């Protein structure tokens, strides 16, 4: 686990839980999640805490298993449509690659439907699969 991600998550969790509880949680998940999930958790923990009342370790592990990181919104959308509409992915992506406004509309639509929460930061695209 990268130290900066660990420290970032620990500091944010200390606002919700005791320091001991935060450290215990991080030690427990260290070998259960990959680096992308850890990075995503470090970026999205604030949003997760806001959207999840009474957040406990069990719920946070479940959420963390539904986090992913992509190089950009188009990479995410291609992955998403390969999983949900494999027969149409090529035509959908062809249209999205030529229309940046449609990319934004598509992401907002998927988020509004409660399927994902996302965060774009420094060329990375972080996703929390909710639905």
Secondary structure, 3 states (H helix, E strand, C coil): CCHHHHHHHHHHHCCCCCHHHHHHHHHHHCCCCCHHHHHHHHHHHHHHHHHCCCCCHHHHHHHHCCEEEECCHHHHHHHHHHHHCCCCHHHHHHHHHCCHHHHHHHHHHHHHCCCEEEEEECCEEEEEECC
